[in-house]
């Protein structure tokens, strides 16, 4: 009969159980601290790339270098931003795995070479107003031709379009050249890239087009010739266009050029400048008629079923002249790719008759709940007066119209009498050489509407915008299509969900522990900076000799240095507090919890052993 040593079996079982408990505790610690997976098992596939991005990466043969810059101490200083940084890192790894991408991770350390490198690459530190400086989270993108672009800051507010941002920049730097966008406008400035000493500030549309990959040049509306190297031409709010420029447009289209013309029967920008309505005359009506288009530059179009709510006469009302173009109002066309909504503000409309050689496509239109109003009636009317002047027609109106194909010449010969000028012009063309494109839009304010960029509360440049309406994306799609840029656009998606693992919890606890102290120092520091600024602004020649002013400024500088040192101390203490929380929890999970569980297991073993001994005695007694 096989004899079993109950005591030894129990001891062995207790040892195995203790080992299992320790392993479980260690794995529990790791999961709770870092609780994340490299495999994308999330419901919304937030780490996975979209089909548009994957298709582009599959077809892209040009190597793109990405350098991802992250502050090394971001975890301790800003755990929420660090969590987003970890998300961006995993997304960039997906790009590397799927495409011809060389990815380098750079830990940015203050006052070291990595910080200087980040700033040379165009990466900017975040400023959250909390006194914590030198927090970097950005990326630079470069190609083998030495062309570099950057995302200065990865703002969490752009989380649903961050893939679009990344894919866009990769598609830009993977090409040898930037497409050129020519802009003809009497309203706005275009900074001259070739002469920075004479630059004036760009308006937002131009800045964004440059950031989105375009070289932008200004063209006078009196030029008789348009360079064939202009990939797309924007004629914004044409006013009394003369014969020379009409001739230039005609020749450009015959050579296969792409023209975007934005008209406006009531320009918001012009109205704000002049504070009154004036008659609008584009000088382009006959040119449009030649190509089968009728444009009514004295009529505004509205839409009662797809308009915005505004406050007028102290109440919220439906304002028919502010149209949200959505759904079936947008045609299935590349220009409308990934567009949910376009805002049309006091715009006008077009009608088209079939013309041989040209294909007409309605890009956007109203619903059949529309109406018209004379532009001259559009002043600072109250709502009731507005409705009196607004006529419901219940028709559909074309808001954006695209003509493509071989254009007929508008002029049978050069309409210029200057013989000297004629000798300097290119050879006259009387027949289409290539298919051209002409896109007509009845609202010039699309490029200047504040609703296509919503400031997220930072001031680090044009990258701080998010798309609240689709106007900027609409404009981007327009010039991508008209110029044949080959740039890639990706649909926005909800990509990021907060991951509340204990690493982030402890980091947030550490920051919150000194939150009041940090805010107090930051407020005092802000006040000192304001005093210094005020002192500089109000000083005069007499003040330069004032001992009192000099001493006051020196005291402010000493106070500023002291407060900056206090900020550094708080930052150091925050890191130490974070280490304490991490160490305490590690001891708890790895030492205390296994010890308590081991003692519990030992107690169970002792009780079990006693029970077995008791049963054995009872068994022996029964045998006797």
KOLMI-647264 format. One record per residue (C-alpha): residue in three letters; z, y, x. Coordinates in steps of 0.05 Angstrom, whole numbers, plus 5000, padded with zeros to 4 digits. Last residue first. Example, Ala and Ser with C-alpha at 12.3 -4.5 7.8 and 13.67 -1.06 7.14 Angstrom:
% residues 2
SER514349795273/ALA515649105246/
***
This chain:
% residues 624
UNK533949904816/UNK526750084801/UNK529050644754/UNK533350944810/UNK527450934858/UNK523051304807/UNK528451814793/UNK529151934867/UNK521652034875/UNK521452514815/UNK526852934848/UNK523252934914/UNK516753144879/UNK520353714843/UNK523553944907/UNK516853944942/UNK513654344885/UNK519254864887/UNK518554914962/UNK510854974957/UNK511355504903/UNK516055894947/UNK511255815006/UNK505556054962/UNK509556664942/UNK511356795014/UNK504056745032/UNK502157214975/UNK507257715000/UNK504857645071/UNK497457665049/UNK498958325011/UNK503058625067/UNK498458485126/UNK490958545111/UNK491158925045/UNK497159385057/UNK495759475131/UNK488559675114/UNK491060135059/UNK495760495106/UNK490460555160/UNK485260845113/UNK490161335082/UNK492561545152/UNK485461625178/UNK483862085119/UNK490162485133/UNK487962555205/UNK481062795185/UNK484063305137/UNK488863525191/UNK482963665237/UNK479364065182/UNK485864445168/UNK486564605242/UNK479264835247/UNK480365285186/UNK486565575219/UNK482365715282/UNK477366085239/UNK483266475209/UNK485566685278/UNK478666895300/UNK477867305236/UNK484667635245/UNK482867825317/UNK476168115293/UNK479768505238/UNK484668775289/UNK478968995334/UNK475569355275/UNK481969725259/UNK482969915332/UNK476070205335/UNK476970575270/UNK483570885293/UNK480671075360/UNK475171465325/UNK469571625373/UNK464371205337/UNK467171465272/UNK464272155287/UNK457371865293/UNK458271555224/UNK461170895199/UNK460670715126/UNK456370095131/UNK459869805191/UNK466769895162/UNK464469595095/UNK461768985132/UNK468168895170/UNK472268965106/UNK467668455072/UNK468567975130/UNK476068055125/UNK476067915050/UNK471767295061/UNK476667035113/UNK482567155067/UNK479066775012/UNK477166215059/UNK484366155085/UNK487166095014/UNK481665604994/UNK483165165054/UNK490565165039/UNK489364994966/UNK484664424983/UNK488964105037/UNK490563464999/UNK483963524961/UNK480063395025/UNK484262785042/UNK483962524970/UNK476362604972/UNK475962205036/UNK480661675007/UNK476261604945/UNK469961594987/UNK472361025030/UNK475360704968/UNK468660584935/UNK466761044878/UNK459161014883/UNK456161584843/UNK449461434813/UNK442861674842/UNK435761554824/UNK434461854756/UNK426961924763/UNK421762454777/UNK414562234780/UNK411362234848/UNK405962694876/UNK401462504934/UNK397062984974/UNK389662804979/UNK387963544983/UNK381863504937/UNK382164274931/UNK381664304855/UNK386063684844/UNK391663864892/UNK390964594870/UNK392164424797/UNK397463904811/UNK401564414849/UNK400764924793/UNK403164414742/UNK408964214787/UNK410964954789/UNK410165024714/UNK413764384694/UNK419964714667/UNK426864654699/UNK423864424765/UNK429164504819/UNK429365034872/UNK433465094936/UNK427664924981/UNK425465644980/UNK430765845029/UNK437965715048/UNK441166124993/UNK444965624952/UNK447065644879/UNK442265164847/UNK437065694833/UNK432565484775/UNK425165534791/UNK419665454741/UNK423465874690/UNK422666494732/UNK415366564712/UNK410966874765/UNK405566354774/UNK405266194699/UNK404966944686/UNK397366914692/UNK396766594623/UNK389866434594/UNK387865884643/UNK380665744665/UNK378965204715/UNK372165244748/UNK369664664791/UNK363264584831/UNK358064034838/UNK353964134902/UNK347864544922/UNK347264904855/UNK340965334853/UNK339066044871/UNK342666084937/UNK342266744977/UNK342766655052/UNK349466875079/UNK350967625080/UNK350168055142/UNK342868265129/UNK344768415057/UNK350068915080/UNK344869315119/UNK340269305059/UNK345569575011/UNK342369484943/UNK346568884921/UNK345168454860/UNK342867864903/UNK337567494862/UNK337367084798/UNK344767254788/UNK349166804745/UNK346566184779/UNK347365554737/UNK353365124754/UNK352564394773/UNK358664004750/UNK365764124727/UNK368764604676/UNK376264574663/UNK379564924604/UNK386865134595/UNK389865424532/UNK384765164482/UNK386665344411/UNK388164884351/UNK388065194282/UNK393465354231/UNK391466094228/UNK398266434222/UNK397367174236/UNK402767544275/UNK403368304264/UNK408468244208/UNK412067694247/UNK413168164306/UNK415968714260/UNK421168214233/UNK422967994303/UNK423968694331/UNK418268984372/UNK418769204444/UNK411269224451/UNK405968704433/UNK401569044381/UNK396269184434/UNK395668444447/UNK393268324376/UNK396467704348/UNK394166994334/UNK396866354302/UNK398265624313/UNK400865034273/UNK394764614292/UNK397964454359/UNK396264864420/UNK391764634477/UNK391964404549/UNK387064094598/UNK380964134552/UNK375363834594/UNK368264124597/UNK362763754634/UNK357364214661/UNK349964084674/UNK347564344608/UNK352664774572/UNK356564584509/UNK360065164476/UNK367265324495/UNK372865734464/UNK378466024504/UNK385766244495/UNK390966784509/UNK398066794536/UNK404667124516/UNK408466614557/UNK406065894567/UNK411465434594/UNK409064744616/UNK412764104598/UNK413163374616/UNK408263364673/UNK407762724714/UNK400262804722/UNK397663394682/UNK392363604732/UNK390462874740/UNK388262864667/UNK390762554602/UNK390763204563/UNK397063604550/UNK398263834477/UNK399463094462/UNK406363144494/UNK408563834515/UNK406264564521/UNK412464984507/UNK409765624478/UNK412966324480/UNK408566704431/UNK411566354369/UNK418866584380/UNK423366154337/UNK429766534324/UNK436866584349/UNK440467204322/UNK442667884347/UNK435968224330/UNK432467744376/UNK435467154413/UNK430166654435/UNK428365944414/UNK421965704445/UNK415465484413/UNK412264824397/UNK411464814320/UNK410165554311/UNK404765614364/UNK402366284389/UNK395966594417/UNK395067304441/UNK388567684429/UNK385368274466/UNK382267874522/UNK378367414477/UNK374766914522/UNK368366554502/UNK365866024550/UNK358765734554/UNK357565824628/UNK353766474622/UNK359066694572/UNK364166654628/UNK360267134672/UNK359267604613/UNK366767624600/UNK368867714673/UNK370268464678/UNK377668314666/UNK379068874618/UNK386268944592/UNK387969554549/UNK394869824565/UNK401769634541/UNK407770024565/UNK413569974614/UNK408570054672/UNK411669554721/UNK414969114668/UNK408369084629/UNK404468894692/UNK409268324707/UNK409268064635/UNK401768074632/UNK399068124561/UNK391867894552/UNK392567464613/UNK387267124655/UNK388366594708/UNK381966374743/UNK382065754786/UNK375665664827/UNK373265054865/UNK367065124909/UNK360964684906/UNK355965154940/UNK353765414871/UNK361065574856/UNK361666004919/UNK355066364904/UNK357566564834/UNK364366774859/UNK361267214913/UNK356467524862/UNK362367674816/UNK365767984877/UNK359968454891/UNK358868634818/UNK365968894807/UNK371968554775/UNK375269034726/UNK381968684732/UNK382467944747/UNK389467674733/UNK389767164788/UNK383366914820/UNK385666294856/UNK380565974903/UNK380665254927/UNK378364924992/UNK376565585026/UNK372265355083/UNK365965605046/UNK368366315060/UNK367566765000/UNK362367325003/UNK361467994969/UNK368768204980/UNK371368704929/UNK377068284901/UNK380068234971/UNK382167544995/UNK389167345017/UNK390066695054/UNK394666095039/UNK394965475083/UNK397464935037/UNK402364375047/UNK407564434991/UNK411764925032/UNK405765395036/UNK404665324961/UNK411965464950/UNK411966104990/UNK405766334953/UNK408866204884/UNK415466534904/UNK412467214925/UNK411367294999/UNK415067825038/UNK410768295078/UNK407868105144/UNK405068605193/UNK408368315255/UNK406767615231/UNK399267705241/UNK395867025234/UNK400466785178/UNK398867405136/UNK403867455079/UNK400767445010/UNK403068014966/UNK402668054891/UNK399268434834/UNK392168584856/UNK390767854866/UNK385367424899/UNK388566824931/UNK384966334977/UNK388065644985/UNK386465275050/UNK387564535057/UNK392064355115/UNK389063935170/UNK389863265206/UNK393362905149/UNK399662475154/UNK403863105155/UNK402263265083/UNK402862565054/UNK409662475089/UNK411863155061/UNK409962964990/UNK413162274995/UNK419762585016/UNK419863124962/UNK417562654907/UNK422862154928/UNK428062714924/UNK425962894853/UNK431762604814/UNK436762774868/UNK434863504872/UNK441863744855/UNK444463294911/UNK441263804959/UNK437963495020/UNK437664095065/UNK432364355113/UNK426963875089/UNK422263935147/UNK415064005169/UNK411963835237/UNK404763795263/UNK404263525333/UNK397763155322/UNK401362485323/UNK405062675260/UNK411762995243/UNK417062985189/UNK423963305198/UNK430063105157/UNK436263425128/UNK443863365121/UNK447863815166/UNK455064065157/UNK456364585211/UNK461864975176/UNK467764825131/UNK470465485105/UNK469865275033/UNK464065725015/UNK459365135006/UNK454965315064/UNK450464755086/UNK447564775156/UNK440064855164/UNK434964355191/UNK428664705216/UNK427164225273/UNK429864725323/UNK436364725282/UNK436963975287/UNK435663975361/UNK440964505374/UNK445964095334/UNK444163455371/UNK444963805438/UNK452363935426/UNK456064525395/UNK457564145330/UNK455563405329/UNK449363175290/UNK448462425287/UNK440862305290/UNK437661715254/UNK430561565275/UNK425161285229/UNK418061115251/UNK413861035188/UNK407460655176/UNK409860415108/UNK414159955066/UNK420059795111/UNK420460505139/UNK420060805069/UNK425660335046/UNK429860555106/UNK428761265082/UNK431661085013/UNK437660755047/UNK438961375088/UNK438261825028/UNK443661424991/UNK448261475051/UNK447162225054/UNK448962264979/UNK455561934994/UNK456562405053/UNK455462995006/UNK461062734962/UNK465462585022/UNK465063285051/UNK469163395114/UNK471662685128/UNK465162335114/UNK460862895143/UNK463962805212/UNK457462565245/UNK453363105211/UNK446862795188/UNK439762905214/UNK434262415195/UNK428262435242/UNK421862195209/UNK415662035249/UNK409261915211/UNK403961425236/UNK397061495205/UNK394360895168/UNK396361105097/UNK393560635044/UNK399760205034/UNK404360815040/UNK400461164985/UNK400660564938/UNK408160484952/UNK409461214935/UNK405561184870/UNK408860524851/UNK415760824857/UNK420560664914/UNK426760254904/UNK433660534922/UNK435160754850/UNK432760104820/UNK435360334751/UNK439759724740/UNK442059684812/UNK440659044852/UNK437459394911/UNK439258944969/UNK443259315022/UNK449559234981/UNK455559684969/UNK463059634962/UNK464959985029/UNK472560025023/UNK473659584962/UNK468759054988/UNK471559055058/UNK478859035035/UNK477358474985/UNK473758095040/UNK480058155084/UNK484657965027/UNK480357365008/UNK480257145080/UNK487857205085/UNK488856835019/UNK484356275042/UNK488256215106/UNK494856195068/UNK492155655021/UNK489955235080/UNK496855295112/UNK500355145045/UNK495954535036/UNK497654285105/UNK505154375092/UNK504554025025/UNK500853445055/UNK506053395110/UNK511753385060/UNK508452885014/UNK507452375068/UNK502951895031/UNK503851145039/UNK497950695027/UNK500050005000/
***
